[in-house]
Amino acid sequence: MNAENPLFEIPEAAGRPRVRIIAVGNAGDALLGALGPAEFAGAEFAAINTDAAALAASVAPVKIHLENKLFRGLGSGGDPDRARALAEEQFATLKSACAGANVVFILAGLGGGAGSGISPVLARAAHEAGALVLAFVTLPFECEGNRREAQAHAALEQLKAAADGVISLPSQKIFKLIDENSTLVETFQVTGGFLSEGVRGVWSLLTRPGLIQVHFGDLCALLRDRHAENAFAFVEASGPGRAREVAEKILNHPLLDEGRALAESDAVLVSLTAGKDLTMAEINRVMEQVKRQCAHAQIVMGAAVDAGLKEKLCVTVIAAKTNAPVGSVTPRAESHPAATATVQAHRETAAARPRARRAGNKAVQGQLPLTIISRGRFDKSEPTLHRGEDLDIPTFIRRGIALN
Amino acid sequence: MFDDSNIIAGLEIGTSKICVVVGEQNADGALNIIGLGQARSRGVRKGEIINPEQVEEDLRAAISEAEQMADVEIRSVYLGVSGGHIRGFNNRGVHPVVSADREISQDDVEDVVKNAKAINLPAENTVIHAVRQHFFVDGQDGVTQPVGMLGARLEVDMHVIHGHANRLQNVVRLVRATSLEVDDVVFNGIATALALLSSEQKELGALVIDIGGGTTEFVVYSDGVIRHSGVLAVGGDHISNDLAYGLKVPLTRAEKLKLEFGTAVPTATAKGQTISIANDLGLELKRVNHEHLQRIMSLRLEELFQLIAQDLESAGLADYLRAGVFICGGSSRVPGIVALAENVFQMNVAPGHATAISGLTTALDQPEFAAAIGLVKFGSLKNRRRAARPTLMGGLKGVFHKMMPRS
């Protein structure tokens, strides 16, 4: 309970864990820049890239340039396989870069060459060097094309297999946050900002003294084996009504799909950090709101005190869900968000009903099945089931795409 | 048997129509398409018979049309089958070579093939095809003809396609009831691939997708052999049903709208446009949104391709399709379907055309007839193989030749 306690158990760690933050590829570098290394006292920074020019401009003190003759200084050319081959070739270099660290954070943008190719290998190298690995990655915008998206998803799968935890931010979600006139630079700043908030949230989870502890193991258990993406948010507020304000911000947070991600998730981690004046009532108020949103999720909660925060209350929320229906993972840009929400919510309640009954302590208002999904001319024929979906039901209904 | 030519008929009982293709094979084995017949199918849903009486009636109509056109009498047919119950998978058979000199004999080959066919099927299922892929001799890959080689261990990979025995038997019985003989039962996907692919394309690797009325069959060839096959019980009927539901129009109307206004990729010109539906007197009954129509169709077709792409991905075949993807079947007439498929599969896509067969161009050019044409081709290949086998007369001739060398 006191400040000297190690916050999580790593066998060889004494006191604070040694955290190394490694940026991979150009996007990773940009994220590292957005992070503002100054705020992370005690962490070590490094950058890995195949592109020498970009690496030279990096703010990281340690720079590792992966290169071989075939690249001729041109980088991986957006081809993850080339980058992966190169990383495998220089596996020893990567491993030595991770040596001595207890925790390695990997920052990368998936979809291109270096980020998608090197990150999974780096995660494995870090693992072999004896560190816990947590990856923070961005996924490409939809307009960047199917190929990049496919590359990003493939890399994400590999990364999930290699790392202890992966937190991903689909750039597409940023569209909801920026207005029409935002410049490209601003957009990337927003993306970088969100991811660095995530890193900061996890960082404070690990380094600040916890009153109610969240072990790194809890975090990893939460992030591991979640086959769909996870959503995270970092909000802060200050002043007398800060608890209420924070709760409101969480429920309206665009990265949590206005709170829908919470409803869909089956494991949620909430970490509160505030100054010494943090009251139990405030924790209660925030948790009450979160709990109401995700009645059937496993909730891991932590609270920490940081004297430097004074009046501020910061909350990090990480929501993870298992196998979401394919269509709803990346809601299409053209679909009507509100209508999608109702369809999804409907599906959600249908799915949640048996579990809610098991929980037992809440009276659930029964709902009449008012939307009858017709199978039309296939009404009397054997349903065409494919991976649990009835293909006879129109595609646009199953994917929750609204025709307005 | 009595003249040089040989009549081969292919029959496909599809969900939207029944079609019969008649081919003539001359003494050299060359195939010529001489007739075709078709009738609207009313008793089939998702490739499976639900009303035998209606099917029989439609079948007679199609057969007599084909007979009239070809001016021959059809006595037997090669029957194409499909349906969501049909599955394909790869299996390996192993056989130790026991002969003293370690030379692989024809008996060894037959034994290993028999081993590969001995698979655990559900009791009610039966094997439709078991196609040899490659032999392995002591682990050496890619042997096509192991007889005469030396080795201790002979293995073979086979692609086995199986389906529900009773459902397959229902179709055969029905055809027999119309006093037609069934020469062989062939999976439609294989027939289609036979009609569309050249041997070079099979060697390079190709995916054939036949999008019919009620089912979609897909077959993958690579290195000259069939690698993968499958059926999804989704087809043009589903598009019509989606439209009927989404646009709130009757099914027959949805069918017409699909044919008249459907596209696989939403077009910019349709945005915000409406289509007015008029009754027989020309009075407007209803307006439907053109954009919605296109999106509903596009989503369904996109999903269909995605399901196939996922299946290939999990079978590890996505990188072997160097000749690309070939689409046929009635639903392949939807405008823009090639662009959509290219977008999903990220490779070359072409509408399939029956190649390497001569005859009526009207039949060869239509994507709906690919399966039936393939059935005829299947028959011709089978005949040729039979002809190549030594007959009694041929054997005697050989003996005489040996006894009396010409030189």
Interface residues (C-beta under 8 A of the other chain):
Chain A: N146 R147 A150 S374 R375 G376 R377 F378 S381 E382 T384 H386 L391 D392 P394 T395 F396 I397 R399 I401 L403
Chain B: R45 K46 I50 G84 L232 A233 V234 D237 H238 S240 N241 D242 A244 Y245 G246 L251 N289 H292 R295 I296 L299 R300 E302 E303 L307 N343 Q346
